[in-house]
Amino acid sequence: MMLAVLIIPSVMLSGALVEEARELSGYLQEGNELSIPPPPDRIANWPLVGKKLHAFWVYASENPGEALGEIEPQLKTVGKWLLSAAAGTGLGILMFIFSILEFRVSNIVPPYIFG
């Protein structure tokens, strides 16, 4: 039961992320442009980062291609980190599942069979 509680949400989340990425990729490959809505004015009032974030967001909403081109190295770094984290999480879940299955099998099968 606990295994299902871990596996089902993980599989559903992974499937949703893959489907969204596939849809975005198809949308962009069809020649559609990425559109970014303008920021809410209240963001400019945020302490420390508000004015810079608001200015860049306005720039990105007016020129999405240029704005994304400027932050491409950062996006690649974050993307690689996210992909690595997702792979590590998936591997951890698989290792957890296999350890539970191995524990169950070792308790069911008599130890003298494995030598």
C-alpha positions as CSV (number, residue, x, y, z in Angstrom):
1,M,0.0,0.0,0.0
2,M,2.8,2.4,0.9
3,L,4.6,1.6,-2.2
4,A,1.6,2.5,-4.3
5,V,1.4,5.8,-2.4
6,L,4.9,6.6,-3.6
7,I,4.8,5.2,-7.1
8,I,1.4,6.4,-8.4
9,P,2.0,10.2,-7.8
10,S,5.6,9.9,-9.1
11,V,4.4,8.2,-12.3
12,M,1.6,10.7,-12.8
13,L,3.9,13.7,-12.2
14,S,6.5,12.4,-14.6
15,G,3.9,11.7,-17.3
16,A,2.4,15.2,-16.9
17,L,5.9,16.8,-17.2
18,V,6.8,14.8,-20.3
19,E,3.4,15.6,-21.9
20,E,3.8,19.3,-21.3
21,A,7.3,19.3,-22.7
22,R,6.1,17.5,-25.7
23,E,3.2,19.9,-26.3
24,L,5.5,23.0,-25.9
25,S,8.1,21.5,-28.3
26,G,5.4,20.8,-30.9
27,Y,3.9,24.2,-30.5
28,L,7.3,25.9,-31.1
29,Q,8.2,23.5,-34.0
30,E,5.0,24.5,-35.8
31,G,6.4,28.0,-36.0
32,N,4.4,29.5,-33.3
33,E,6.1,32.2,-31.2
34,L,6.4,32.1,-27.5
35,S,4.3,34.8,-25.9
36,I,5.0,36.1,-22.4
37,P,2.3,38.3,-20.8
38,P,3.4,41.6,-19.2
39,P,4.1,41.6,-15.5
40,P,1.7,42.8,-12.8
41,D,2.7,46.3,-11.6
42,R,3.0,45.1,-8.0
43,I,6.1,43.2,-8.8
44,A,8.1,46.4,-9.2
45,N,7.4,47.1,-5.5
46,W,9.1,43.9,-4.3
47,P,12.2,44.6,-2.2
48,L,15.7,44.1,-3.7
49,V,14.7,42.4,-7.0
50,G,11.4,44.0,-7.9
51,K,12.5,46.8,-10.2
52,K,15.0,44.7,-12.1
53,L,12.6,41.7,-12.4
54,H,9.8,44.0,-13.6
55,A,12.0,45.6,-16.2
56,F,13.3,42.3,-17.5
57,W,9.8,40.8,-17.6
58,V,8.5,43.8,-19.6
59,Y,11.5,43.4,-22.0
60,A,10.7,39.6,-22.2
61,S,7.0,40.3,-22.9
62,E,7.9,42.7,-25.8
63,N,10.9,40.7,-27.2
64,P,10.7,37.1,-26.0
65,G,13.3,35.7,-28.4
66,E,15.9,38.3,-27.5
67,A,15.2,38.1,-23.8
68,L,15.5,34.3,-23.7
69,G,18.7,34.5,-25.8
70,E,20.3,36.8,-23.2
71,I,19.6,34.3,-20.4
72,E,20.3,31.1,-22.4
73,P,23.4,30.1,-20.5
74,Q,21.5,30.4,-17.2
75,L,18.6,28.5,-18.6
76,K,20.9,25.7,-19.8
77,T,22.5,25.5,-16.4
78,V,19.2,25.3,-14.5
79,G,17.8,22.8,-17.1
80,K,20.8,20.5,-16.6
81,W,20.5,20.8,-12.8
82,L,16.7,20.0,-13.0
83,L,17.3,17.1,-15.3
84,S,20.0,15.7,-13.0
85,A,17.8,16.2,-10.0
86,A,14.8,14.5,-11.7
87,A,17.0,11.6,-12.8
88,G,18.5,11.2,-9.2
89,T,15.0,11.2,-7.7
90,G,13.8,8.6,-10.2
91,L,16.8,6.4,-9.5
92,G,16.2,6.8,-5.8
93,I,12.6,5.8,-6.1
94,L,13.6,2.8,-8.2
95,M,16.2,1.7,-5.7
96,F,13.7,2.1,-2.9
97,I,11.1,0.0,-4.8
98,F,13.7,-2.8,-5.5
99,S,14.9,-2.8,-1.9
100,I,11.3,-3.3,-0.7
101,L,10.8,-6.1,-3.3
102,E,14.0,-7.7,-2.3
103,F,13.1,-7.6,1.3
104,R,9.7,-9.2,0.6
105,V,11.3,-11.9,-1.6
106,S,14.0,-12.7,1.0
107,N,11.3,-13.1,3.7
108,I,9.2,-15.4,1.5
109,V,11.9,-17.6,0.0
110,P,13.8,-19.7,2.5
111,P,17.4,-18.4,3.0
112,Y,19.1,-21.8,2.1
113,I,17.9,-21.5,-1.5
114,F,20.2,-18.5,-2.1
115,G,23.1,-20.3,-0.5
